[in-house]
Amino acid sequence: VQLVESGGGLVQAGGSLTLSCVASGMPFSISFMGWYRQTPGKQRELVATIRTSGGSTTYADSVKGRFTISRDNAKNTVYLQMNGLKPEDTAVYYCKSSRFGVENWGQGTQVTVSS
């Protein structure tokens, strides 16, 4: 199983980024997917999740209305569209897959928001 994130970078406050996570070696279309983030010295926190069909999503309160999670099962890819970025969104963002209690993580992609 491999999850590869991309799309991170440096952006000014108020800007946008779209993260992508491409999955391989797993049944992507029947796996729950999620985005998490972590800053130094803090626990990894949930950002957003999406169910297998893409019809049900959840968001952390801190990103509601600004971030959108989506998936393309034909491309084995989950996305995180991030708008209205704030300095407090600075973190390493990780993609996670879940299926029947088995979890896999990507290596993470750095997002830095300057004020």
N, C-alpha and C positions, 0 to 999 in steps of 0.2 A: 504494500500500500504506500502510495506517495501522494502527498498534498504539497503543491508548490504555489506559494503566494507571490504576487507581483503587484506593482502599481504604487507602492509607497514612494515617499519623497519629501521634499521641503516645500511648503506652501505658506503663503501669508494668511493671517487671520481673515476669515470671510471667504476664503477660497474653497475649491472643491478638488477632490481626488476620487478615483474609482479603483478599488482594490479587486483583484481577481484571484481565484484559487482554483487551480486545475487539479483534478483527482485522477489517479490511475491505480489499477490493481485492486479495485473494489467495486461493489455494485452501487454506483453513485446514485442512480435514480431511486433507490429504496433506502437511502441513508439520510438521516437528519443532518443538516449542516449548520454550522454556527461560526460567527466571528467573535473573537475575544481580544482583549488588549491588556498589556502589562507595562507598567513603568517601574524603574528601579526601586527596590525596597517595598513594593506593594504586591498584593496578590493579583493573579490574573483575574480579570473581570469579564463578565458576559457583555457583549455589545448587541448582538442580534442573532436570532435563530430563524431557520426556515424549515418547514416540514417537506416531506418528499415530493409532493405535488406542487409545492410553491404557493399553495393557497392560504397557508397559515404562517404568520410571522410574529415574532416577539422582539421587543426592543428594550434596552435599558432606558430608564427615564431620562438620563442625561443626553441621549441622542435622539429621542423621539421627535419627529418632525424635521430632523436634519439628515438622518441617515436612512438609506433604503437597502434592504437585502433582497437579492433575487437569485434565481438559478436558471441555468439552461442545461437540462438533463441530456440533451443531444450532444452537448459539448463537454459534459462532465465538469462544469464550471459553476462556481458560486461567486457572486459579486457583492461588493459593498460600496454603494454610491454614497459619498460623504460630501454634504454641502454645508455651508455656513460654519466652516471649521474654526475651532477656538484653540488657543494655546493649551488648554487642559485636555485636548484630544491627542496631544503628543504622547506616543506610546509605540511599542512594537505590537503589531496586529497579527493575530494568529487565526488560522482557519482550523476548524475541527469537524470531523465526521463522527457520527454515532449510529450504530446499528446493533440492536440486541445486546446492548451493554458494552460493546467493543468500541473503543474510541481511538482515533488517530489524529495526530496534530501535524501541521506544517511547521516549517522552520521560522516563520515570521517575516514580516516586512515592516521596516521602520517608517513611521509617519511623524514628521516634525512640523509643527505649526508655529510660525513666528508671529509675534505681536507687533 
